[in-house]
């Protein structure tokens, strides 16, 4: 990570911690819930899901959920790599895409978290961006778990699709 870029906002101690690859205590963020207890309504917007069900069909919606899980898993790896490498433009781009795709499926907390990450990268708040990027996988786990539960509640008429597990 490029320490020079982090010291712009008089964050020398934080910059040293980030440049060393350690987790900074300032990066401890509150993440509501946990993947084993999150309810659908806490993580997902039921109106968006009902609209998607009405506009498509269960088989297509299952495919869309599968695609979202696959792409989000890849995107989270890319976010981690961008954070580790100090590539703030890439981090912003990945967060922006994640924000949009999470919103499409009604993953409201993940969408908001990705929006905040996108915004902090755009405005040059690199310390906050680093912290958000470091913990976004926890927020994503809640959304992906809720979508997995939702997936299994969809009617199974038509050709079956197999849910791919995220990790």
FENFEN-V13774 format. One record per backbone hydrogen bond with DSSP energy under -0.5 kcal/mol. NH is the residue of the N-H (numbers start at 1). CO is the residue of the C=O. If there is no record, write none. Layout:
BEGIN
NH:CO / NH:CO
END
This chain:
BEGIN
3:1 / 5:2 / 6:2 / 6:3 / 7:3 / 8:5 / 9:6 / 10:7 / 15:11 / 16:12 / 17:13 / 18:14 / 19:15 / 20:16 / 21:17 / 21:18 / 22:17 / 24:22 / 27:24 / 28:25 / 29:27 / 31:29 / 32:30 / 37:34 / 38:34 / 43:39 / 44:40 / 45:106 / 46:44 / 49:45 / 50:46 / 51:47 / 52:48 / 53:49 / 54:50 / 55:51 / 56:52 / 61:57 / 62:58 / 63:59 / 64:60 / 65:61 / 66:62 / 67:63 / 68:64 / 69:65 / 70:66 / 71:67 / 72:68 / 73:69 / 74:70 / 75:71 / 76:72 / 77:73 / 78:74 / 79:75 / 80:76 / 81:77 / 82:78 / 83:79 / 84:80 / 85:81 / 86:82 / 86:83 / 87:82 / 88:86 / 91:87 / 92:88 / 93:89 / 94:90 / 95:91 / 96:92 / 97:93 / 98:94 / 99:95 / 100:96 / 101:97 / 102:98 / 103:99 / 104:100 / 105:101 / 106:103 / 107:102 / 108:43 / 108:106 / 109:43 / 111:107 / 112:108 / 113:109 / 114:110 / 115:111 / 116:112 / 117:113 / 118:114 / 119:115 / 120:116 / 121:117 / 122:118 / 123:119 / 124:120 / 124:121 / 125:120 / 126:124 / 129:125 / 130:126 / 131:127 / 132:128 / 133:129 / 134:130 / 135:131 / 136:132 / 138:135 / 139:135 / 140:136 / 141:137 / 142:138 / 143:139 / 144:140 / 145:141 / 146:142 / 147:143 / 148:144 / 149:145 / 150:146 / 151:147 / 152:148 / 153:149 / 153:150 / 154:150 / 154:151 / 163:161
END
